Amino acid sequence: MNFILWNIVFLADRIPETVATSENGEYEVLLQTLGSPGWPFGPQDGRVVLKRGGKTVCKKKFTLHNDGKNMTDRNWSVVWESAQVTVTLSGEEQADKVLKLEIYEG
């Protein structure tokens, strides 16, 4: 019983993520999953986090409708612009969702 409890706690503390880094390496944006998709074909919660020098600049939560499949790097695309990062989230059961994260200079 202790092994099962440890395994559940361990998995809950681990947030799988995918990272995209700006050309100059100053910024990175992370796609993080928050839990598993609903059973059997439900959505999955996630968040996008923009970081500069390891510190969080902003973050946005979302729900991905992807036919019960786990979120992967195939569910997003990132476009770096001078004043923002545009993240497009794609799922099999939804129209693309676009999130814009502002880049703060200074």
C-alpha positions in Angstrom: 0.0 0.0 0.0 2.9 2.4 0.7 4.3 1.9 -2.7 1.0 2.8 -4.4 0.7 5.9 -2.3 4.3 7.0 -3.0 3.8 6.4 -6.7 0.7 8.6 -6.8 2.4 11.4 -4.9 5.4 11.2 -7.1 3.4 11.4 -10.3 1.3 14.3 -9.0 4.4 16.4 -8.2 5.9 15.9 -11.7 4.6 18.4 -14.3 5.6 17.3 -17.8 6.6 20.2 -19.9 7.9 21.2 -23.4 10.2 24.2 -23.8 10.8 26.7 -26.6 13.6 29.2 -26.3 14.0 32.6 -28.0 16.8 33.0 -30.6 18.9 35.1 -28.2 18.3 32.6 -25.3 17.0 35.2 -23.0 13.4 34.0 -22.9 11.8 30.6 -22.8 8.2 29.5 -22.9 7.0 26.3 -21.3 4.0 24.2 -22.2 3.0 22.4 -18.9 0.4 19.7 -18.4 -1.7 19.9 -15.2 -3.0 16.4 -14.6 -4.2 13.7 -17.0 -7.0 14.0 -19.6 -10.5 13.2 -18.3 -11.5 9.5 -18.7 -12.2 8.2 -21.3 -12.1 11.0 -23.9 -12.0 14.2 -21.9 -10.0 17.4 -22.0 -6.7 18.1 -20.3 -5.7 21.2 -18.4 -2.4 23.0 -19.0 -0.6 26.2 -18.7 1.9 28.2 -20.8 4.6 30.0 -18.8 6.9 32.7 -20.1 10.3 33.0 -18.3 13.1 35.5 -18.6 16.4 34.5 -17.0 14.7 31.7 -15.1 12.1 34.0 -13.6 8.4 33.8 -14.5 7.2 36.9 -16.5 3.6 35.6 -17.0 1.5 32.5 -17.3 -1.8 31.5 -18.7 -4.0 28.4 -18.0 -6.0 26.7 -20.7 -8.0 23.5 -21.4 -7.0 21.3 -24.4 -9.7 19.2 -26.0 -7.7 16.4 -27.7 -9.9 13.3 -27.7 -8.5 12.1 -24.4 -4.9 12.1 -25.5 -2.0 13.4 -23.5 -0.7 16.8 -24.4 2.7 16.7 -26.3 4.9 19.1 -28.3 2.7 18.4 -31.3 -0.2 20.3 -29.7 1.5 23.7 -29.8 3.5 26.1 -31.9 5.5 29.2 -30.8 6.2 32.3 -32.8 8.7 34.8 -31.2 8.0 38.5 -32.0 9.7 41.7 -30.8 7.1 42.5 -28.1 5.3 39.2 -27.6 5.3 35.4 -28.0 2.3 33.9 -29.8 1.5 30.4 -28.7 -1.0 28.4 -30.8 -2.6 25.4 -29.1 -4.1 22.7 -31.3 -6.4 19.8 -30.3 -8.4 17.2 -32.3 -11.7 18.4 -30.9 -11.2 22.2 -30.9 -10.4 25.1 -33.1 -6.8 26.5 -32.6 -6.5 28.6 -29.5 -4.1 31.5 -29.6 -2.4 32.9 -26.5 -0.3 36.1 -26.6 2.3 36.6 -23.9 3.9 40.0 -23.7 7.7 40.3 -23.5 8.8 43.0 -21.1 12.0 44.8 -21.8 13.9 46.6 -19.1 
